[in-house]
Amino acid sequence: MSSEGGAAQHRFDVHPWGVGWSCRRNTGWEERGQAHRESVFSLSNGHIGWRGTLDEGDPSAAAGSYLNGVFEEHPMPYAEDGYGYPEHGQTVMHVPDGKVIRLIVDDEPFDIRTGELAEHRQLLDVRTGILHRTATWTSPAGRTVIIASQRMVSFTHRSIAAVRYEVTAADAAVDVTLLSEIVADEPLPEVHSDPRVMDALRDPFEPVAHHGAGGRATLVQRTRRSRIAVAVAADHRVRTSSRGASPEPRTDVSADLARTAVRARLDPGESIALVKCVGHEWSADLDDVALQDRVEAAVETAMEIGWDGLVDEQRQYLDEFWTRVDVTVDGDERLQQSARFSLFQVLQSAARAEVRSIPGKGLTGVGYEGHTFWDAETFVLPVLTYTAPSAARDALAWRHSTLDHARARADQLHLEGAAFPWRTIDGRECSGYWPAGTVAFHINADIAAAVVRYVQATGDVDFEREKGVEILVETARLWCTLGRWDDEGAFHIDGVTGPDEYSAMVDDNFFTNLMAQRNLRSAADACRRHRDQASALDVSSEEIARWTTTADAMAFPYDAARGIPEQSAGFNEKERWDFEDTRDDQYPLQKHFPYFDLYRKQVVKQADLVLALQAAPDAFTPDETARAFAYYDGLTVRDSSLSAPVQATVAARVGQLELAMDYLAEAATIDLDDLQEDVDEGLHVAAHAGVWNALVCGFGGMRDDGGILRFAPRLAAPMTAFSFGMLVRGHTLRVEVQHDAVAYRLDGGPALGIRHFDEEITLEAGVAQRLGIPALADPGPRPSQPRGRAPRRAGAET
């Protein structure tokens, strides 16, 4: 159910290449679900984020214009201070909003809540990257107009977003006024319950400069505490269908508002079209004049290209993207829609971030205060590595740029190397809750794993040498000082939190130890390959030997009675959570039960040991994997959006295809149907990445075994066929799966060796190989879930 009355009440239209929504004819505007729609219809390129608000700016749940990296600092409130607690938090801000275009028809403002709204449709076309909107509205005075707008955030011009807004007189002559605005100081939703925090965020910007003339306007502002300067500029072109000259725009500017006005008289059937290009820049270092010059130059370039040129460039960019890596699904229209929508959201989150972070909500809302977490490297970067590798490289380069902050944090914690933050915007730790923040050290190994995966998939040795080695070295150094040796010569990592946030401060979390082991070995291997870089980082042969010895001695808890790896030491001996007496309305558990109770029971918020099964399948036997998955599936309540896609992937790998499809159906609709009732604050980017992972790594059986790709694809109803493309060392590998066979095709480059199930084959460029799919062995009974927590059935209605 949705937080606004149930997803079934405002379900989106199904399109193979987009997501649509329309008012029912003559029923008027549906306010319920508006915040949800604003998140779903958001546009971004990783630098700019525009929420899918109405052009007129009102009504609006959250105005939402964001720039990646722009935040305001605020005090971190604690009931009692403690050593090592972060002193300041960071929250993403609404920057001046340049997408607003208001309409006045005669003397009546276009307001969808008044008059008669005969038609209203919105469609996000992921093939073109354009949000379309059409409306037919009759004012209270009886004048009817047809409004058609298109909105885009450019993938080819990093700082540019643009709108085309057209008004047509329907059945009578009308006077039309368009008011195009840049609106500053849009209020921020209540992102924090502490009034001291919200007081610091309510008036975050101070004016610096404002300019306007003709159709141009620029606002420059600076955050009061973080001292980040933001410049937003706009320019306009006006065209009418009448024979007379097009009206000239006039602009008035104040410190917090720039307004460009255009007026025209339209006879029946005549129209006026306004094209608006909006530039966005920010800097903590540039002086104000240089920042203003940069943003105005970007807008001038965009205006020279024009709306049609920007659209053509956008379509070409996305045509190339979809040609390479499109995911097709036959047999399930909603899954096809979700697969493309999800991949588009991953691309939007990072395409032009360019050495910036990938926030948990992307740039679609203020959820998580705009922070970046470990799921960027664990969920999002695997997808980018194989679909948009330059974006993955940039995200890893951003982590490298924050190493000084991570080193300082490690020093503060009396550790060696670097301690990357649990949540952050600029690289400094912003988590005030240390059990699920400071001690969730697995983020170090998650970042290291992302480096290794990127280099293996792309062959980018330059990145490994220039940035990767340093990340691997500094993350490896942390583990040696964090853990301890026992009398039997085993190495333990005590008092940490793994991926499961219902199990804090545990000893020997299996996922953490496994990823740390691989981090240590990867660092040693990289230093042997790049001895000059290792020497510059003061890495000695003795230190490399220490890493190798520590990795070999890593402790892994094991439940011998059940024959499965244990999530953490002693976890399987804890009392099992009373699922039978937990009501459906008591989920998510953290909102209805104290953490101390959750921490001491067998209950799993999100995939943890099962995530280890996905991340490192070669570390477990097939039988261990199947047994462990079944056991932990019975404990996992999926109170996190990150869980269902992981469970889908591992379920598919162990042959539980029907269950895998159910988990995939849940992951694929988590935002479109608002299953966790929190999409108002933005989309779950990592969950969208998980849809790709579930399809490609789960049903496609793709895994990277030391640089050799392995595939073991299988279908499950309602899918009748599916295909996907992925980039391997700069060339596209397409995999087309049917019930009894799979075809592999490499589009270019040198021959590529892969594994098809257990068979090694060599692919030649341009030559398809069609191979049979072996029969699936009986996977045994379908694993059960906690009472009331079974995934939604594939194909089920909301």
CORGI-V713856 format. One record per pair of residues at least 4 apart in sequence whose ideal C-beta (glycine too) atoms are under 6 Angstrom apart, sorted by sequence separation. I is the first residue (numbers start at 1). GAP is how many residues later the second one is. If there is no record, write none. Layout:
I&GAP, I&GAP
This chain:
2&4, 5&4, 33&4, 37&4, 139&4, 195&4, 266&4, 286&4, 305&4, 315&4, 318&4, 322&4, 337&4, 338&4, 347&4, 361&4, 372&4, 374&4, 375&4, 376&4, 377&4, 381&4, 383&4, 384&4, 385&4, 424&4, 433&4, 434&4, 436&4, 442&4, 454&4, 462&4, 463&4, 464&4, 478&4, 486&4, 512&4, 518&4, 526&4, 539&4, 567&4, 582&4, 589&4, 593&4, 595&4, 607&4, 611&4, 620&4, 624&4, 629&4, 632&4, 647&4, 656&4, 664&4, 669&4, 692&4, 693&4, 694&4, 695&4, 696&4, 715&4, 785&4, 792&4, 1&5, 2&5, 15&5, 44&5, 104&5, 112&5, 125&5, 169&5, 192&5, 212&5, 223&5, 253&5, 286&5, 305&5, 410&5, 455&5, 463&5, 508&5, 534&5, 559&5, 566&5, 593&5, 620&5, 638&5, 651&5, 670&5, 674&5, 697&5, 704&5, 705&5, 728&5, 737&5, 755&5, 756&5, 785&5, 138&6, 154&6, 192&6, 240&6, 329&6, 361&6, 413&6, 424&6, 431&6, 485&6, 566&6, 586&6, 638&6, 696&6, 746&6, 12&7, 13&7, 43&7, 53&7, 103&7, 124&7, 211&7, 222&7, 239&7, 252&7, 329&7, 361&7, 384&7, 385&7, 410&7, 423&7, 497&7, 527&7, 558&7, 559&7, 703&7, 725&7, 726&7, 736&7, 137&8, 153&8, 238&8, 264&8, 283&8, 350&8, 360&8, 384&8, 410&8, 421&8, 423&8, 483&8, 484&8, 558&8, 651&8, 652&8, 671&8, 12&9, 42&9, 123&9, 167&9, 210&9, 221&9, 238&9, 251&9, 349&9, 410&9, 422&9, 455&9, 483&9, 557&9, 651&9, 702&9, 725&9, 735&9, 753&9, 42&10, 76&10, 136&10, 152&10, 281&10, 329&10, 409&10, 483&10, 495&10, 701&10, 41&11, 122&11, 209&11, 220&11, 249&11, 250&11, 359&11, 381&11, 407&11, 482&11, 498&11, 701&11, 724&11, 734&11, 751&11, 752&11, 135&12, 151&12, 208&12, 327&12, 406&12, 499&12, 527&12, 557&12, 613&12, 648&12, 671&12, 701&12, 38&13, 51&13, 76&13, 121&13, 188&13, 208&13, 219&13, 236&13, 249&13, 281&13, 349&13, 359&13, 360&13, 406&13, 494&13, 496&13, 498&13, 559&13, 671&13, 700&13, 723&13, 733&13, 751&13, 38&14, 134&14, 150&14, 207&14, 208&14, 281&14, 406&14, 498&14, 38&15, 50&15, 73&15, 74&15, 120&15, 218&15, 247&15, 357&15, 403&15, 422&15, 648&15, 722&15, 732&15, 756&15, 21&16, 133&16, 149&16, 205&16, 206&16, 247&16, 279&16, 492&16, 496&16, 647&16, 648&16, 731&16, 749&16, 49&17, 73&17, 119&17, 217&17, 247&17, 451&17, 527&17, 670&17, 721&17, 731&17, 746&17, 748&17, 118&18, 132&18, 148&18, 206&18, 358&18, 422&18, 731&18, 71&19, 72&19, 204&19, 216&19, 279&19, 610&19, 644&19, 648&19, 744&19, 746&19, 71&20, 117&20, 130&20, 131&20, 147&20, 215&20, 279&20, 409&20, 451&20, 493&20, 524&20, 47&21, 71&21, 72&21, 215&21, 629&21, 115&22, 116&22, 130&22, 145&22, 146&22, 277&22, 358&22, 405&22, 610&22, 644&22, 645&22, 10&23, 38&23, 70&23, 115&23, 129&23, 405&23, 420&23, 524&23, 609&23, 644&23, 667&23, 668&23, 745&23, 115&24, 146&24, 236&24, 238&24, 240&24, 420&24, 448&24, 523&24, 524&24, 577&24, 667&24, 713&24, 715&24, 70&25, 115&25, 277&25, 402&25, 629&25, 743&25, 744&25, 35&26, 66&26, 114&26, 144&26, 277&26, 575&26, 576&26, 577&26, 5&27, 34&27, 144&27, 420&27, 448&27, 520&27, 574&27, 667&27, 743&27, 4&28, 67&28, 242&28, 574&28, 626&28, 696&28, 4&29, 241&29, 625&29, 641&29, 713&29, 741&29, 742&29, 65&30, 241&30, 520&30, 521&30, 664&30, 63&31, 108&31, 143&31, 444&31, 520&31, 604&31, 741&31, 65&32, 240&32, 275&32, 603&32, 604&32, 614&32, 108&33, 602&33, 740&33, 63&34, 105&34, 215&34, 217&34, 239&34, 350&34, 444&34, 517&34, 605&34, 606&34, 182&35, 184&35, 605&35, 611&35, 614&35, 641&35, 217&36, 238&36, 606&36, 607&36, 610&36, 614&36, 106&37, 182&37, 346&37, 358&37, 479&37, 517&37, 606&37, 613&37, 105&38, 237&38, 660&38, 212&39, 219&39, 355&39, 607&39, 105&40, 236&40, 351&40, 354&40, 607&40, 610&40, 212&41, 217&41, 347&41, 350&41, 353&41, 357&41, 513&41, 567&41, 234&42, 235&42, 355&42, 356&42, 567&42, 57&43, 210&43, 355&43, 476&43, 513&43, 641&43, 234&44, 475&44, 476&44, 642&44, 649&44, 210&45, 215&45, 645&45, 649&45, 709&45, 710&45, 711&45, 712&45, 55&46, 56&46, 212&46, 233&46, 510&46, 641&46, 648&46, 652&46, 476&47, 508&47, 652&47, 207&48, 232&48, 399&48, 645&48, 649&48, 50&49, 508&49, 645&49, 649&49, 182&50, 231&50, 373&50, 472&50, 473&50, 589&50, 648&50, 472&51, 588&51, 182&52, 230&52, 371&52, 372&52, 228&54, 229&54, 472&54, 370&55, 396&55, 441&55, 510&55, 661&55, 228&56, 418&56, 417&57, 439&57, 440&57, 469&57, 510&57, 439&58, 419&59, 491&59, 509&59, 657&59, 231&60, 417&60, 508&60, 231&61, 416&61, 417&61, 436&61, 469&61, 508&61, 229&62, 233&62, 325&62, 392&62, 435&62, 491&62, 506&62, 507&62, 233&63, 415&63, 490&63, 491&63, 492&63, 564&63, 565&63, 101&64, 231&64, 235&64, 469&64, 473&64, 489&64, 563&64, 564&64, 416&65, 436&65, 465&65, 490&65, 233&66, 415&66, 473&66, 400&67, 564&67, 106&68, 220&68, 235&68, 378&68, 385&68, 410&68, 436&68, 465&68, 105&69, 106&69, 374&69, 377&69, 381&69, 385&69, 389&69, 435&69, 377&70, 393&70, 435&70, 442&70, 445&70, 452&70, 480&70, 185&71, 400&71, 445&71, 448&71, 476&71, 184&72, 220&72, 374&72, 385&72, 104&73, 377&73, 442&73, 218&74, 445&74, 448&74, 182&76, 102&77, 718&77, 181&78, 101&79, 209&79, 179&80, 180&80, 208&80, 41&81, 100&81, 179&82, 29&83, 41&83, 100&83, 29&84, 98&84, 178&84, 96&86, 97&86, 177&86, 617&86, 29&88, 43&88, 96&88, 176&88, 28&89, 97&89, 41&90, 175&90, 176&90, 94&92, 174&92, 55&94, 94&94, 173&94, 504&95, 176&96, 178&96, 180&96, 502&96, 23&97, 169&97, 171&97, 511&97, 514&98, 22&99, 169&99, 510&99, 91&100, 511&100, 21&101, 169&101, 502&101, 511&101, 510&102, 514&102, 20&103, 50&103, 168&103, 502&103, 500&104, 501&104, 18&105, 19&105, 48&105, 166&105, 167&105, 500&105, 18&106, 500&106, 18&107, 166&107, 18&108, 45&108, 500&108, 17&109, 44&109, 165&109, 499&109, 17&110, 43&110, 45&110, 91&110, 498&110, 47&111, 50&111, 93&111, 164&111, 499&112, 48&113, 163&113, 162&115, 77&117, 161&117, 77&119, 160&119, 159&120, 75&121, 159&121, 655&121, 159&122, 63&123, 74&123, 96&123, 656&123, 659&123, 655&124, 654&125, 666&125, 673&125, 74&126, 666&126, 62&127, 74&127, 665&127, 663&128, 72&129, 662&129, 665&129, 662&131, 72&132, 662&132, 661&133, 98&134, 95&135, 96&136, 98&136, 160&138, 159&139, 160&142, 164&143, 157&145, 162&148, 637&149, 633&150, 634&150, 72&151, 73&152, 637&152, 72&153, 73&153, 630&153, 72&154, 71&155, 156&157, 70&158, 70&160, 156&161, 152&162, 155&162, 191&175, 189&177, 191&178, 98&180, 129&185, 128&187, 129&189, 158&194, 155&196, 584&204, 579&207, 580&207, 579&208, 70&212, 67&213, 126&214, 67&215, 126&218, 48&232, 456&251, 375&267, 459&270, 92&274, 91&278, 92&278, 68&285, 69&287, 68&288, 66&297, 46&303, 44&304, 46&304, 46&305, 47&305, 45&306, 46&306, 380&306, 383&306, 45&307, 46&307, 379&307, 380&309, 383&309, 379&310, 375&311, 379&311, 49&314, 367&314, 366&315, 367&315, 365&316, 365&317, 44&318, 364&318, 14&319, 44&319, 364&319, 14&320, 16&320, 361&321, 19&322, 42&322, 14&323, 362&323, 39&325, 39&326, 84&328, 84&329, 338&330, 335&333, 90&335, 349&336, 345&338, 389&338, 90&340, 386&340, 89&341, 386&341, 346&342, 86&343, 345&343, 346&343, 86&344, 342&346, 342&349, 343&349, 71&354, 76&356, 332&386, 331&387, 332&387, 331&388, 331&389, 329&390, 330&390, 330&391, 329&393, 328&395, 327&397, 325&400, 324&401, 324&408, 36&638, 39&640, 36&643, 39&643, 39&644, 35&645, 12&660, 7&666, 7&667, 2&672, 3&674, 8&790, 7&791
